[in-house]
Amino acid sequence: MQNRFIDFIRKNNLANQDDSILAAVSGGIDSMVMYNLLHKAGFKIAVAHCNFGLRGEESDADEQFVKYQCLMSGVAFHSIKFDTIDYAKEYKLSTQVAARELRYNYFDELVKEYKYTKVAIAHNLNDVSETLLLNLTRGTGIKGLAGIKASNGNVIRPLLFATRQEIEIFSQQHDIKFREDSSNSTAKYKRNFIRHKIIPELKQLNPVVDRSIAFTANHIQEAIWLVDEQIDRIRKSVVTVNGNDVLFSIDQLRKERCASFFMVEELSNYGFSPSSASQVVDLINSESGRRVESQSHAIYRDRNNLILVERKSSMNDCLSIDASIRKIETPINLNIDLFDDVTNLLIDRNPSVALIDFDKLTFPLSLRVWADGDKFMPFGMNGYKKISDFLVDNKVPMHKKSNVYVLLSGNEIVWVVGYRIDNRFRIDKGTTKVLRFELE
């Protein structure tokens, strides 16, 4: 095992003797075996332990166990205790995802503070097959079928060559102490369900199914490199960037045999699941105006393009602006100036500029995305007009409508930002103070 361990590290260029390695050690059998193999191989190592507080006294005992093992070996020990449940609730995450975020954030902090060059994680060969099967059930696309990489940035997985059974045998032969995590035996978690229920059934078909799946995962990873080259080629012919918008040419997409695959892979970068990305492909043959959304972005069917835009704000988000504020940078950039002397004030007809009678305003003002039912009195008119109709009349593209903001005084719209002020708030002969807004 020791020789295979060193050979795997060399073959995959995971680390060398000059590296300073931070080993993530939970106290379980995998991480304790990895820790011992790294130590015996002569690598410069330190240990990081995360106490997630999920198993009460058992979690605390794990921490003390790892600390004692490091003390006996003279290895630097770092530890931290997290309130994982509260973190998961605050950020609306599953417990597993929350623990992963906390763990890797902590590792990043240690790397920066102590200048570690590598972070070693104790994934094994069985983890590869479990991950591939888990991703297959989730529908993550081709990249999810590549399993687990031996390295990713400064993160290395030097135990990825060994099965769980081989690790257990090595631990027994070398009397390596470890802690048993009681949660590993339950099928409550999805990964454990695959480990305890699915893999044993598959082993009846193929006793070495873990190695077979790992081989396939490596093969898929090599195929992904070839696929990425083709995606780059398609991207160059299909995609153009216009300011903050990303445009996908419908004519070019229709020429591509792999348009559906390309869109699934490309839109995964913008929060679209494979199923929602497939809905985007359906937009190619739909009428203009239809859209599909992810949590962060929306993509619209225009006449000649599918247009991807960022969803900047929800209609419920509202920014308060008091009379002293002179600059706003989010959700949009606004410069605000107050003029007490309007004698020589220049009238700017640019729709990105609004000149408002200060004394007609009620503070604080508010800024939000326009909503259905909003209406205002456009400059030069004496009657109300729905903003939805105003945007149509002004031929505002569909993909830009969701990011149109309105400035309000109380419940009255003062300015459809970047388009038209409300006639009731215009400056006139009686105006003594002007508030000037400019949209960058």
Secondary structure, DSSP 8 states (H G I E B T S, - for coil): -HHHHHHHHHHTT---TT-EEEEE--SSHHHHHHHHHHHHTT-EEEEEEEE--SSTHHHHHHHHHHHHHHHHHT-EEEEEE--HHHHHHHTT--HHHHHHHHHHHHHHHHHHHHT-SEEE----HHHHHHHHHHHHHHT--GGGGG---SEETTEE-TTTTS-HHHHHHHHHHTT------GGGG-S-SHHHHIIIIIHHHHHHH-TTHHHHHHHHHHHHHHHHHHHHHHHHHHHHHHEEEETTEEEEEHHHHHH-TTHHHHHHHHHGGGT--HHHHHHHHHGGGS-TT-EEE-SSEEEEE-SSEEEEEE----TT--EEE-TT--EE-SSS-EEEEEES--TT------TTEEEEEGGG--SSEEEEE--TT-EE-BTT-SS-EEHHHHHHHTT--HHHHTT-EEEEETTEEEEETTTEEBGGG---TT---EEEEEE-
